[in-house]
Amino acid sequence: MITKNFLEIIGKIDGNISDYYWGNIPEKEIILNKTIKLSEEVWELSWEVLATFWNQRKEKMKNKKKGDLGDEFADVILCTLLLAKWMNVDINLALEKKLEKIKERWLL
């Protein structure tokens, strides 16, 4: 699962980002913005997956750098963890519950 130390670091980063960007914006609006940001990151990951298999137009591939795919996976995971934090979701508990459901479904 995700370590407490990792989640604490993400929380500190999020606190600094929130102070800088969000100021006095209502929490609901921040959560909606973070949800949109997650959608953007998923789109960027999708683009990188397509680019990995050269399923993008040539002009879009000009600035393609090796290693972007891993960064995009990390962005999706980090945005998901930050959104979960804002929604007061215990991500480790949620993952454990989901894994139990999967194990039951697939008789593991």
C-alpha positions as CSV (number, residue, x, y, z in Angstrom):
1,M,0.0,0.0,0.0
2,I,1.0,3.6,0.0
3,T,3.2,4.6,2.9
4,K,2.3,7.1,5.6
5,N,5.5,9.0,4.9
6,F,4.6,9.3,1.2
7,L,1.1,10.5,2.0
8,E,2.5,13.1,4.5
9,I,4.9,14.5,1.8
10,I,2.0,14.7,-0.7
11,G,-0.1,16.5,2.0
12,K,2.7,19.1,2.6
13,I,3.1,19.7,-1.1
14,D,-0.6,20.0,-1.5
15,G,-0.7,22.5,1.4
16,N,1.9,24.7,-0.3
17,I,0.1,24.5,-3.7
18,S,-3.2,25.2,-2.1
19,D,-1.9,28.3,-0.3
20,Y,-0.3,29.6,-3.5
21,Y,-3.1,28.8,-6.0
22,W,-6.3,28.5,-4.1
23,G,-6.2,31.2,-1.4
24,N,-9.8,31.6,-0.1
25,I,-11.6,29.6,-2.8
26,P,-14.4,27.4,-1.4
27,E,-13.4,23.8,-0.8
28,K,-16.1,22.5,-3.3
29,E,-14.5,24.6,-6.1
30,I,-11.0,23.3,-5.2
31,I,-12.3,19.7,-5.4
32,L,-13.9,20.3,-8.8
33,N,-10.7,21.9,-10.1
34,K,-8.7,19.0,-8.9
35,T,-11.1,16.6,-10.6
36,I,-10.7,18.5,-13.9
37,K,-6.9,18.4,-13.4
38,L,-7.1,14.6,-12.9
39,S,-9.0,14.3,-16.2
40,E,-6.3,16.4,-17.9
41,E,-3.6,14.1,-16.5
42,V,-5.5,11.0,-17.7
43,W,-5.7,12.6,-21.2
44,E,-2.0,13.3,-21.2
45,L,-1.3,9.6,-20.2
46,S,-3.5,8.4,-23.0
47,W,-1.7,10.6,-25.4
48,E,1.7,9.2,-24.3
49,V,0.4,5.6,-24.6
50,L,-0.7,6.3,-28.2
51,A,2.7,8.0,-28.9
52,T,4.5,5.0,-27.5
53,F,3.1,3.0,-30.3
54,W,3.5,5.8,-32.8
55,N,-0.2,6.2,-33.2
56,Q,0.0,10.0,-33.3
57,R,0.4,12.4,-36.2
58,K,4.0,13.1,-37.2
59,E,3.8,16.8,-36.3
60,K,2.7,15.9,-32.8
61,M,5.7,13.5,-32.3
62,K,8.3,16.2,-32.9
63,N,8.7,17.0,-29.2
64,K,8.3,13.5,-28.0
65,K,10.9,12.5,-25.4
66,K,11.6,9.1,-24.1
67,G,10.5,8.8,-20.4
68,D,7.4,10.9,-20.7
69,L,5.2,7.8,-20.2
70,G,6.4,7.2,-16.6
71,D,6.0,10.8,-15.7
72,E,2.4,10.7,-17.0
73,F,1.6,7.6,-14.9
74,A,3.1,9.4,-11.9
75,D,1.0,12.5,-12.5
76,V,-2.2,10.5,-12.7
77,I,-1.4,8.7,-9.4
78,L,-0.4,11.9,-7.6
79,C,-3.5,13.8,-8.8
80,T,-5.7,10.8,-7.7
81,L,-4.1,10.8,-4.2
82,L,-4.5,14.6,-3.8
83,L,-8.1,14.4,-4.9
84,A,-8.7,11.5,-2.4
85,K,-7.1,13.6,0.3
86,W,-9.5,16.5,-0.4
87,M,-12.4,14.2,-0.4
88,N,-11.4,12.7,3.0
89,V,-10.9,9.2,1.4
90,D,-8.5,6.9,3.3
91,I,-6.8,5.6,0.1
92,N,-5.2,2.7,1.8
93,L,-8.5,1.5,3.2
94,A,-10.1,2.0,-0.1
95,L,-7.4,0.0,-1.9
96,E,-7.6,-2.8,0.6
97,K,-11.4,-3.0,0.3
98,K,-11.2,-3.0,-3.5
99,L,-8.5,-5.7,-3.5
100,E,-10.7,-7.9,-1.3
101,K,-13.6,-7.5,-3.8
102,I,-11.3,-8.4,-6.7
103,K,-10.0,-11.5,-4.8
104,E,-13.5,-12.7,-4.1
105,R,-14.6,-12.1,-7.7
106,W,-11.7,-14.0,-9.2
107,L,-11.5,-16.6,-6.4
108,L,-7.9,-15.8,-5.5
